[in-house]
């Protein structure tokens, strides 16, 4: 072989070997860089997984906080409702129900959108019977379109286990005349102790019982009628533990609502004694009252 040709081949071979070494070094560098990137990627994936788990735990914690907040808000609303009910509740066997937006409620009753409304609960004493009223402003059953139907509802109470059943006390209703005439509509009924309505409640409410024809609807149709003023009516219910004479009821409901129950009872007792003295005297002369009084027997209502 020609020496020059050999030298040329040798130089070319050396150049190729240098290039191969350079490529090998570059390949080694790339492999090392790839391994570093792979390790970083694995570390990133691990950190991402940890972060994802942390976010899920944080979200779960936030959901728990939200649920607790909702429960707390519901508890607060329940406490507020109970507090409001406590302010409205009566605990002496007498309760005055203020019914607002009367014309709207009458229209709802006539259209059968809402045929009846319930009063807030009230009690015969702080440890006594729990009760409420149910009112049909367009009447119920045979009294529909002709009368207001007013019913008494015995409710399940906290102290039922130590109370006597059946409930046997007379229930007195009064629809107030809001003028100085005080021609209140007063009616009452004696519970039928055989009725399930007056046994110890086994559910939240017993079957309502009372007076389907409590007052004629025509009283609301009169111009400037005294029972509805500013679209409001007042109905008082009294549980009569003292067997108050029927003739004394107008006097009883004409007493100022500002008086305490104790003051009213004292005044009623004095009035009864006064009338007894008058009736025993040779001449009977005491001023009557114009209020409308009636007395009936309870009728149960489903």
Protein Blocks (a to p, Z undefined) as FASTA:
>chain_A
ZZklmmmmmmmmmmmmmmmmmmmmmmmmmmmmmmmmmmmmmmmmmmmmmmmmmmmmmmmm
mmmmmmmmmmmmmmmmmmmmmmmmmmmpccehpacdddehklmmmmmmmnomambdcddd
ddfbfklccddddddfkbgajlgokaccddddddddfklmmpccddfbdcddddddfbfn
opacdddddddfkbmklmccfbfbdcdddjfklbafklmmpghiakbgghiacddddddf
kopafklmmmmmmpcfkbcfklmmmmmmmmmmmmmmmmmpmbdcddddfbdcdddddddd
ZZ
